[in-house]
Amino acid sequence: KNDKYWDTESKRFDTVTFKMVESNDVAYQLYEAGELDYVNLTESNVKTISSDENHKFHNYMVDALPLKFSFQMHWNYNKNKEDGKPDVNWNTAIANESFRKSIYYGLNLTDYYKRINALNPLKVENNYYTMKGLVSTSDGTDYVNLVHEKLKLGESDGEKPIRYDAAKGEEYKKKAMEELGALGVTFPVEIDHYIAAKSQTALDSANVLKNAIESDLGKDYVQLNIKTYVTSLNKEVVVPKLQSLAFSGWGADYGDPMNYLGQELVGYDNAYYAMHYSNTNEVKETPATKEVIAQFKEYTSLVGKADAITDDLDARYNAFAEAEAYLLEHCLVVPLSYDMGYCLTKFNIHDQ
């Protein structure tokens, strides 16, 4: 404790004890027993409590505070197999824009969103690389609304994700199969997705994702392989470049779109995702990869032009929105979700 703290009348203490719990299920049991004052609820917790009006916690579930992260689906453009050799089939497929767009439009993530928010799954839908509330223009327009406009996204019908379009997905699937077949790609294209070995929650989510991908896109087209790491995702998976895709969230370190969009730039050592997840700097130019390399270079150029505008914030944000829309139009990265679930709490988390 700080004896020189300005509030001399405040109650201070000498020690703080942190206790680790192995899962949300155990945390829920501790909350029931009165040993915890707060617990995030799992999908099954929410369903059980909300469906029973006589449940003791039925009237006490509240929205958890949303995390400040925007989660995305990051492709690995330079994937290796477990023997260390390049995964040519995957690398060729993911370099193809039609293949990426078939997933972008053809995958309905509603059931996956239910894993985060069982009662209002579309509340966690994310269609941007940046996130709501980051910055606003001089007239109060949220920056992501600029991106929304440039992407020509519609409005939610409350039934399915905004960008989901089964017909478009099927159209791009047919196109991708023709284009990739000509390049020697074999189907189904295998997607390696890694999760923590001992996490039942991660396994349940991965199975929901697998079912969505294979049922929406077709097992003749793609196959999701659920694989595990033991202790370190970075050491066991990311460094040897074994994943086909990775779900990751970015939270702003400062209030400017550059903090987000700078993570995907090619040719920059401090571009986190480009260097560690997408591996775009390592992609060698071939007939199959020529287009995607050109797209990342164009994106990098657009971000650079936006970042050079320092005397007009509205112009700066508009230019960044152009760059972000370009990134997403070509599905170089796919927006995934926000983390906004439900919790039980004995203190007011919304009045901090």
HELIX and SHEET records of a PDB file:
HELIX    1   1 ASN A   24  GLU A   32  1                                   9    
HELIX    2   2 GLU A   43  SER A   50  1                                   8    
HELIX    3   3 VAL A   88  ILE A   94  1                                   7    
HELIX    4   4 GLU A   97  GLY A  106  1                                  10    
HELIX    5   5 THR A  110  LYS A  114  1                                   5    
HELIX    6   6 PRO A  121  VAL A  124  5                                   4    
HELIX    7   7 TYR A  143  LEU A  151  1                                   9    
HELIX    8   8 ALA A  166  GLY A  181  1                                  16    
HELIX    9   9 GLN A  200  LEU A  217  1                                  18    
HELIX   10  10 LEU A  233  LEU A  233  1                                   1    
HELIX   11  11 ASN A  234  VAL A  238  3                                   5    
HELIX   12  12 MET A  258  LEU A  261  1                                   4    
HELIX   13  13 GLY A  262  GLU A  264  5                                   3    
HELIX   14  14 TYR A  272  TYR A  273  1                                   2    
HELIX   15  15 ALA A  274  SER A  278  3                                   5    
HELIX   16  16 THR A  280  GLU A  282  5                                   3    
HELIX   17  17 LYS A  290  ASP A  307  1                                  18    
HELIX   18  18 LEU A  313  GLU A  329  1                                  17    
SHEET    1   A 3 TYR A  38  ASN A  40  0                                        
SHEET    2   A 3 TYR A 342  THR A 345 -1                                        
SHEET    3   A 3 VAL A  62  ASP A  63 -1                                        
SHEET    1   B 3 LEU A 245  GLY A 251  0                                        
SHEET    2   B 3 PHE A  69  TRP A  75 -1                                        
SHEET    3   B 3 VAL A 334  SER A 337 -1                                        
SHEET    1   C 2 VAL A 189  ALA A 196  0                                        
SHEET    2   C 2 VAL A 222  TYR A 229  1                                        
END                                                                             
